[in-house]
Amino acid sequence: MILRFACFSVALVVSSIALPAQQTSPTTANAIASATPVATPAEITDPKAATRAWLDTMPANEKARSDAYFEGGYWLILWNFLVTVATALLLLTTKLSARIRDLAAALTSFRPIRAGIYAIGFAIITWALNLPLNCYEGFVREHQYGMSNQTFGAWFGESLKALIVALVILPVVFAVLYSIFRVAERIWWIWGTIVGIVLTTALTIAGPVFIEPVFNKYTPLTDPKIRDPVLALARANEIPVEQVFVVDQSRQTKRVSANVSGLVGTTRIALNDNLLNQCTLPEIREVMAHEMGHYVLNHGAKITMSLVIFIFVGFALAAATFNRVIRKCGPSWGVNGIADPAGFPLLMLIFATYGFLLTPAANTMSRTIEREADIFGLNAAREPDASAMVALKLGKYRKMEPTPLEEFIFFDHPSGRSRIRMAMDWKAAQLPCDEAR
C-alpha cells in the first residue's frame, strides 16, 4: 500500500512481484504429453458454438466460486480508496504528519535529510494503519478462496520486506522531491512530473534485477523440453535473452504467471513454477508468446507514456487544489505549503482520488494492451485450444462471463469469454497450426 501511495504521488512504479523457479516436476512432464485434456470441445469449428462449449466445461461450483472471488475485488477497490482517504485525513487532522516533520526538524537542520526522515515515519505509520486491510486482502481472503499457499508468518515477512523496500526508496525520493518543491514553489508540479518520469524509468530498469529477487528466488530453467521452445519463440521475435528463469511462486500462491520484463540490458523471461506444474507445453508456449507480445509491441514504453500523462495531469490537478486547501486548512493541520513534507498526505489524498475516479479508463487502457498481446500470442504460438485452456485456468480467479459494464469498469484484462472467442475466431480462420509443433 505504501508503494502504491508513492506511485500516485511521485510515480514510484515498482514492478509487479514476479515469482521464481524450480525444476520441471513429474506432473509437468506428464502434462506435456497431451496438448489438450480429454473431452474438450477442441474439434468444434463454429467460433460461437466452440466458445460456449469451452465455457461449459467449467464446473458450475468452480464458476460460482470464481465469480464471488472476483466480484469481491470490486468492493476492495472502494475499501482501499476509503482507507487511503481515512489515513490521509487522520495524519492531517490529528497533526500527526506535522509531528513527524517536527521530529525530523529536531534531529537535523539539513532540509533534504528532514524530508527523508519524514518519509521513514510516514512509511511506517501508513504501513501499520493499512495492515488490517492488507492482511484481509492478501492473506485471509486468499486462503478463504483457496488461492494461497502461504503461512501467516511467511505473508507477514513479505509485508515487512515491502516496508523495508519503501524505507530504502522513499527517503531518497522525498529528499529530492521536497528540495525541488522548495526551490521551485511556483512550478513545483512541472518538476514533480519530471521526477516522476525519471523514477518510473529507473524502477522499471532496476525492478527485475534488484527488487523482485527480494521476494522470490529466480533460477535458470534447465529442462530443454520447455526451455528450448520458449527460447525459440524469443529468437523468432528478436528478444535478446539466452536463458529462461523460473520463479518459486508456488510458495505463495496457486496462480499461474509469467513475464518478459526489464530494459537496457535487464530484459528477462520468467515463468512461475505453477505454470510449469499446471500447464501443458502448448499452454506454456501460448502464455510465453503472450508475454513476449508485450515486449515486441513496446507495451512497456506505451504504459510509461500513459503513466507520464497520468502523472502530469495528476500534478496539474494537485497544483490547482493543494494551495486552496492549505490556505483554508493548513493552519489547523500545521502544514505551511507545498515545500512542507507534512503536506504529503494531502498530495496522497489528491492522487488517490484521481486514480480511483480513473479506474475505468486505466482498466480500459490495460485491457486494450492485453488484448493486443493475446492476438500476438495466438499468431506466435499458434495454439488456439491451448489459449482456451489457459483462459479456463485463469478463470479460477477471474470472472469468465461478466456483463459489458462490468468488463468496462473492473477488468484490466479481457474476460475469459472474450479470450476464448478470440482463440476460436483465430482457429476458424484455418491458419496452419501444426507447423509450430
C-alpha positions, 0 to 999 in steps of 0.5 A: 500500500505504501508503494502504491501511495508513492506511485500516485504521488511521485510515480514510484512504479515498482514492478509487479512481484514476479515469482521464481523457479524450480525444476520441471516436476513429474506432473509437468512432464506428464502434462506435456504429453497431451496438448489438450485434456480429454473431452474438450470441445477442441474439434468444434469449428463454429467460433460461437458454438466452440466458445460456449462449449469451452465455457461449459466445461467449467464446473458450475461450483468452480464458476460460482466460486470464481465469480464471488472471488472476483466480484469481491475485488470490486468492493476492495477497490472502494475499501482501499480508496476509503482507507487511503482517504481515512489515513490521509485525513487522520495524519492531517487532522490529528497533526500527526504528519506535522509531528513527524516533520517536527521530529525530523526538524529536531534531529537535523537542520539539513532540509533534504535529510528532514524530508527523508526522515519524514518519509521513514515515519510516514512509511511506517505509520501508513504501513501499520494503519493499512495492515488490517486491510492488507492482511484481509486482502492478501492473506485471509481472503486468499486462503478463504478462496483457496488461492494461497499457499502461504503461512501467516508468518511467511505473508507477514515477512513479505509485508515487512520486506515491502516496508523495508523496500519503501524505507530504502526508496522513499527517503531518497525520493522525498529528499529530492522531491521536497528540495525541488518543491522548495526551490521551485514553489511556483512550478513545483508540479512541472518538476514533480512530473519530471521526477516522476518520469525519471523514477518510473524509468529507473524502477522499471530498469532496476525492478527485475534485477534488484527488487523482485529477487527480494521476494522470490528466488529466480533460477535458470530453467534447465529442462530443454523440453520447455526451455528450448521452445520458449527460447525459440519463440524469443529468437523468432521475435528478436528478444535478446535473452539466452536463458529462461528463469523460473520463479518459486511462486508456488510458495505463495500462491496457486496462480499461474504467471509469467513475464518478459520484463526489464530494459537496457540490458535487464530484459528477462523471461520468467515463468512461475513454477505453477505454470510449469506444474499446471500447464501443458507445453502448448499452454506454456508456449501460448502464455510465453508468446503472450508475454513476449507480445508485450515486449515486441509491441513496446507495451512497456514504453506505451504504459510509461507514456500513459503513466507520464500523462497520468502523472502530469495531469495528476500534478496539474490537478494537485497544483490547482487544489493543494494551495486552496486547501492549505490556505483554508486548512493548513493552519489547523493541520500545521502544514505551511505549503507545498515545500512542507513534507507534512503536506504529503498526505494531502498530495496522497489524498489528491492522487488517490482520488484521481486514480480511483475516479480513473479506474475505468479508463486505466482498466480500459487502457490495460485491457486494450494492451492485453488484448493486443498481446493475446492476438500476438500470442495466438499468431506466435504460438499458434495454439488456439485450444491451448489459449482456451485452456489457459483462459479456463485456468485463469478463470479460477480467479477471474470472472469468465462471463461478466456483463459489458459494464462490468468488463468496462469498469473492473477488468484490466484484462479481457474476460475469459469469454472474450479470450476464448472467442478470440482463440476460436475466431483465430482457429476458424480462420484455418491458419496452419497450426501444426507447423509450430509443433 
